[in-house]
Amino acid sequence: MNLEERQILLSRWRVLSEWRNKEWWYTGVWDPASGAWLSWYFIRVNLIDEVGFSVFDPRDPEPFHLEKMLYLDPAQPKDALALNARQEGFEVAYNGAAESGWTFRLRQGEAEADLSIAPAPPHFTKFDNALVDRYGLLHFFHNRVSGTVKTPRRTYTIAQGLGYYDHCFGRVPSDVGWHWVAVQNESVALSSLVNYGVYPQRYTQVLFRSNEASCRLNEWIRLEQDVSFELEPGAGLSSPWRVTSSDLELQVTPLQSFTSTQKIPPLMPLLVDITHSELYVKARGRIRVDGRWLETGDLWGVMEQHAGRW
């Protein structure tokens, strides 16, 4: 699938002309055996690349998180994923293709990951062209994940992990903010993004593998894109959220969260000044498809809140 390979091969020297071109991948895994959420991401901008890895486990007081600034290996096979890097004491390798599956390996000190991922079609794509800004998206839900993850706190043996994968790229505004949620169980997958500001990107879609109402199965269904992410006045980020539209009524409960800030340069962040929060969440509600409201059951996954300049 040609959308897996890098879409924006930036010259590190064309800083001003390509400043707004960005590309990133996010993968999340829900492990029903431990109740943990594991995630990793890669971000490519023209100054430098970044990789992050997290384990959200409500049994622990806070998530385990590591991140590295680095330069990804420029080698790029056609129609495949290839994100590899090595520094002293750190190694990461994320490779494969939707036809054959992906592998993810990471090593740093006491942190290790060795996972195999089997994709579950159909994938979803969306391409927004706002004339000035352009966005591309590829994602999969219901991937099957197996392998092991080790942190200084715990070791996880994953046999039937439920996985999510996305690849996003485009020319995006420097000042940006968004709310995003991606949740699933064995029968339902739901993703919704509201991007704020000039030339915003928005999407909300659902996939049913089975349901009592026997509506359209195994196809992505686009819902109303004007979605509201509501938090009561004075409530903190980890309080329950309401995510609603004319087609969606969802209660989202954060189970654990991690917030990071990035400032470049550190003292006077003229280039980058962002605050990003990733939340491991449980959700439940109902979705309207073809005029019928369908219950979701318990859903597990990720929510993000992002704001700033990058």
Summary of the structure (lengths in Angstrom):
residues: 310
radius of gyration: 18.8
end to end distance: 28.9
largest distance: 57.0
contacts: 978
relative contact order: 0.15
helix: 0%
strand: 62%
